[in-house]
Amino acid sequence: MSLIPWVLLGIICIEHLIFVPELIKRSGGTPWHGYVPGLNALAILKMNGRPWYWALFLLVPGVNLIMLTIMHVELGIVFGKRSTKDQWFFGALPWLALPQISIAKDTYVGPRDWSRMKKSSTREWGEAILWAIVVASVFRTYSFETFTIPTGSMEGSMLVGDYLIVNKMTYGPKLPETPFAAPLIHNSLPYSMTPSYTSWFTLPYTRLPGFRNVERGDAVVFNFPPGDTIYVDKQLAGHDYYGILRNQGIKYAGGDVKRFSENPDEYLDKARAAGKKATGFMYRPVDKKENYVKRCIGLPGETLEIKERQVFIDGTALENPENLQYEYKVSFETRMKAEKVIKSLGLTTQDLGGVYNSPDGLDIIIALTNSEVNVLDNSDLVLGVELMSTSNRKGTLQMFPNTYTDEFNEWTLDDFGPVYIPKKGETIELNSRNLDMYRRVISVYDGHNLEEKDGQVYIDGIEATSYTFDQDYYWMMGDNRHRSADSRMWGFVPHDHIVGRASFTWFSRQTKEQHGESKIRWDRVFTNVK
């Protein structure tokens, strides 16, 4: 079944090469243009009396299908096929229509002159809506796109309910890899898990020139690297499939991480079978993975390490973002004092965590910035402020590279690394540590066949002791450091996953469901993302 679209696309491309030269000749054009892919599309537009730049619409997903249909319909019109029946025939069955007008020797009569004819209101509205979709799709694909902050991983800098403008021109817009898709929709049709695209035809990764490269500190929107496979469930689709599967596998190992690590395939197969039965799985191409937004912390070719929450790049401490947050346990004598503090700091349910009774009153887990901690330290409303430990992550396989070794078992959100961030053209020596670190880079992101047999490593069937990276990679982290699923948990972001830079917030609102209070945050409307 998946071959049918390929066959139909191949037939229409071949028919263009066979029949369009004759049609060009009849219209007084240069016939050999019809034998050259790309030029024949320009020739068809010229015959139809349309501007050459319409050909660019053929590169826009969703729009390309509309544009190809329009070109075929108008090709029939300029050769005298102007009845409603003819137009439906050329739009729906161009495979039959093109050879018909070529073999029948229909005369070229030129584009229809609408200045002498009155269009029906239905046609006028239809054309207006159609071109609005075309223009919006082109704009969205190659320049700016809106993006909503769905989670609190960037709280402090970007808030849940912020509506961002993502500038795709900063790093250069990517040409769509899945060009046949519903316009203005990312990866699923509304209110469903039905894909909004077809994956039977894909284009190679291509990025147009941008104004600059990704820089440290940029708020970057990217395709979620582990999102190539998802659970077919709206609640799980945006999360790390491999992390969920691994956690389920550990449960099948009786919760014993070491036991799981000694034979992971056995337990992962059980988890995979259960997941397939419960929801099923779905593959997503790169440009249809979920969009994430994080801050770029590490650049290609750098070595990153985290010591007691402080990030070091090549041994030098990195300046922290202004609104960096960590989780704290804040102790209160009474609930009234807690509510007063929450109100005075403007905290919402996004900032608050668990609430626990204590001998002295109650403890609340709260995500706080340094300035908020200073306020609480000098307040008589709190009994104490204690930084939460992340040592419970040790030995759980939650931390990248999600491998059970003495070294990696000690890594946490606050103490991590060192990790070398891959740079295009740089070569590393392969050893057990590097393989754990870069296995997915080599086999998935760079697309090589990686095998390990009898203690030897084979890449694309050739024994290898070293590896040279094919593209640049980045290290992304959320500003809400204790509540962010980021590179510390799933690793590197490949360059071909970069979508754009979060530029400014055009609208922001709180909802009762997400924040405990519904209101528009006017102070954030039309503000730059920092």
Secondary structure as the mmCIF struct_conf table of DSSP 4:
data_model
#
loop_
_struct_conf.conf_type_id
_struct_conf.id
_struct_conf.beg_label_comp_id
_struct_conf.beg_label_asym_id
_struct_conf.beg_label_seq_id
_struct_conf.end_label_comp_id
_struct_conf.end_label_asym_id
_struct_conf.end_label_seq_id
TURN_TY1_P TURN_TY1_P1 SER A 2 SER A 2
HELX_RH_AL_P HELX_RH_AL_P1 LEU A 3 ARG A 26
TURN_TY1_P TURN_TY1_P2 SER A 27 GLY A 28
BEND BEND1 GLY A 29 GLY A 29
HELX_RH_3T_P HELX_RH_3T_P1 PRO A 31 TYR A 35
BEND BEND2 VAL A 36 VAL A 36
TURN_TY1_P TURN_TY1_P3 PRO A 37 GLY A 38
HELX_RH_AL_P HELX_RH_AL_P2 LEU A 39 MET A 47
TURN_TY1_P TURN_TY1_P4 ASN A 48 GLY A 49
HELX_RH_3T_P HELX_RH_3T_P2 TRP A 52 LEU A 59
BEND BEND3 VAL A 60 VAL A 60
TURN_TY1_P TURN_TY1_P5 PRO A 61 GLY A 62
HELX_RH_AL_P HELX_RH_AL_P3 VAL A 63 VAL A 78
TURN_TY1_P TURN_TY1_P6 PHE A 79 GLY A 80
BEND BEND4 SER A 83 SER A 83
HELX_RH_AL_P HELX_RH_AL_P4 THR A 84 ALA A 92
HELX_RH_AL_P HELX_RH_AL_P5 PRO A 94 ILE A 103
TURN_TY1_P TURN_TY1_P7 ALA A 104 LYS A 105
HELX_LH_PP_P HELX_LH_PP_P1 ASP A 106 TYR A 108
BEND BEND5 PRO A 111 PRO A 111
HELX_RH_3T_P HELX_RH_3T_P3 TRP A 114 ARG A 116
BEND BEND6 MET A 117 MET A 117
HELX_LH_PP_P HELX_LH_PP_P2 LYS A 118 SER A 120
HELX_RH_AL_P HELX_RH_AL_P6 SER A 121 TYR A 142
TURN_TY1_P TURN_TY1_P8 SER A 143 SER A 143
STRN STRN1 PHE A 144 THR A 148
BEND BEND7 THR A 151 THR A 151
HELX_RH_3T_P HELX_RH_3T_P4 GLY A 152 MET A 154
TURN_TY1_P TURN_TY1_P9 GLU A 155 SER A 157
BEND BEND8 MET A 158 MET A 158
TURN_TY1_P TURN_TY1_P10 VAL A 160 GLY A 161
STRN STRN2 ASP A 162 ASN A 167
BEND BEND9 LYS A 168 LYS A 168
TURN_TY1_P TURN_TY1_P11 MET A 169 TYR A 171
HELX_LH_PP_P HELX_LH_PP_P3 PRO A 173 PRO A 173
STRN STRN3 LYS A 174 LYS A 174
HELX_LH_PP_P HELX_LH_PP_P4 LEU A 175 PRO A 176
BEND BEND10 GLU A 177 THR A 178
BEND BEND11 PHE A 180 PHE A 180
STRN STRN4 ALA A 181 ALA A 181
TURN_TY1_P TURN_TY1_P12 PRO A 183 LEU A 184
BEND BEND12 ASN A 187 ASN A 187
STRN STRN5 SER A 188 SER A 188
TURN_TY1_P TURN_TY1_P13 PRO A 190 TYR A 191
BEND BEND13 SER A 192 SER A 192
STRN STRN6 PRO A 195 PRO A 195
BEND BEND14 SER A 196 SER A 196
STRN STRN7 TYR A 197 TYR A 197
BEND BEND15 TRP A 200 PHE A 201
STRN STRN8 ARG A 207 ARG A 207
BEND BEND16 PHE A 211 ARG A 212
TURN_TY1_P TURN_TY1_P14 ARG A 216 GLY A 217
STRN STRN9 ALA A 219 ASN A 223
HELX_RH_3T_P HELX_RH_3T_P5 PRO A 225 ASP A 228
STRN STRN10 THR A 229 TYR A 231
BEND BEND17 VAL A 232 ASP A 233
TURN_TY1_P TURN_TY1_P15 LYS A 234 GLY A 238
BEND BEND18 HIS A 239 HIS A 239
HELX_RH_AL_P HELX_RH_AL_P7 TYR A 241 TYR A 252
TURN_TY1_P TURN_TY1_P16 ALA A 253 GLY A 255
HELX_RH_AL_P HELX_RH_AL_P8 VAL A 257 GLU A 262
BEND BEND19 ASN A 263 ASN A 263
HELX_RH_AL_P HELX_RH_AL_P9 PRO A 264 ALA A 278
TURN_TY1_P TURN_TY1_P17 THR A 279 THR A 279
STRN STRN11 PHE A 281 TYR A 283
HELX_RH_3T_P HELX_RH_3T_P6 VAL A 286 LYS A 288
BEND BEND20 LYS A 289 LYS A 289
HELX_LH_PP_P HELX_LH_PP_P5 GLU A 290 GLU A 290
STRN STRN12 ASN A 291 GLY A 298
TURN_TY1_P TURN_TY1_P18 PRO A 300 GLY A 301
STRN STRN13 THR A 303 LYS A 307
TURN_TY1_P TURN_TY1_P19 GLU A 308 ARG A 309
STRN STRN14 GLN A 310 ILE A 313
TURN_TY1_P TURN_TY1_P20 ASP A 314 GLY A 315
STRN STRN15 THR A 316 ALA A 317
HELX_LH_PP_P HELX_LH_PP_P6 LEU A 318 PRO A 321
TURN_TY1_P TURN_TY1_P21 GLU A 322 ASN A 323
STRN STRN16 GLN A 325 PHE A 332
BEND BEND21 GLU A 333 THR A 334
HELX_RH_AL_P HELX_RH_AL_P10 ARG A 335 LEU A 345
TURN_TY1_P TURN_TY1_P22 GLY A 346 GLY A 346
TURN_TY1_P TURN_TY1_P23 THR A 349 ASP A 351
STRN STRN17 LEU A 352 SER A 358
TURN_TY1_P TURN_TY1_P24 PRO A 359 ASP A 360
STRN STRN18 GLY A 361 THR A 369
HELX_RH_AL_P HELX_RH_AL_P11 ASN A 370 ASP A 377
TURN_TY1_P TURN_TY1_P25 ASN A 378 ASN A 378
TURN_TY1_P TURN_TY1_P26 ASP A 380 LEU A 381
BEND BEND22 LEU A 383 LEU A 383
STRN STRN19 GLY A 384 LEU A 387
HELX_LH_PP_P HELX_LH_PP_P7 MET A 388 SER A 389
HELX_RH_3T_P HELX_RH_3T_P7 SER A 391 ARG A 393
TURN_TY1_P TURN_TY1_P27 LYS A 394 GLY A 395
BEND BEND23 THR A 396 LEU A 397
BEND BEND24 MET A 399 MET A 399
TURN_TY1_P TURN_TY1_P28 PHE A 400 PRO A 401
TURN_TY1_P TURN_TY1_P29 ASP A 406 GLU A 407
HELX_RH_3T_P HELX_RH_3T_P8 PHE A 408 GLU A 410
BEND BEND25 LEU A 413 ASP A 415
STRN STRN20 PHE A 416 TYR A 420
HELX_LH_PP_P HELX_LH_PP_P8 ILE A 421 PRO A 422
TURN_TY1_P TURN_TY1_P30 LYS A 424 GLY A 425
STRN STRN21 THR A 427 GLU A 429
HELX_RH_AL_P HELX_RH_AL_P12 SER A 432 ARG A 440
HELX_RH_PI_P HELX_RH_PI_P1 VAL A 441 TYR A 445
BEND BEND26 ASP A 446 ASP A 446
STRN STRN22 LEU A 450 LYS A 453
TURN_TY1_P TURN_TY1_P31 ASP A 454 GLY A 455
STRN STRN23 GLN A 456 ILE A 459
TURN_TY1_P TURN_TY1_P32 ASP A 460 GLY A 461
STRN STRN24 ILE A 462 GLU A 463
BEND BEND27 THR A 465 THR A 465
STRN STRN25 SER A 466 THR A 468
BEND BEND28 ASP A 470 GLN A 471
STRN STRN26 TYR A 473 MET A 477
BEND BEND29 ASP A 479 ASP A 479
STRN STRN27 ASN A 480 ASN A 480
HELX_RH_3T_P HELX_RH_3T_P9 ARG A 481 ARG A 483
BEND BEND30 ASP A 486 ASP A 486
HELX_RH_AL_P HELX_RH_AL_P13 SER A 487 TRP A 490
STRN STRN28 VAL A 493 PRO A 494
HELX_RH_3T_P HELX_RH_3T_P10 HIS A 495 HIS A 497
STRN STRN29 ILE A 498 GLN A 510
HELX_RH_AL_P HELX_RH_AL_P14 LYS A 512 HIS A 515
BEND BEND31 GLY A 516 GLU A 517
STRN STRN30 LYS A 519 ILE A 520
HELX_RH_3T_P HELX_RH_3T_P11 TRP A 522 ARG A 524
TURN_TY1_P TURN_TY1_P33 VAL A 525 PHE A 526
STRN STRN31 THR A 527 ASN A 528
#
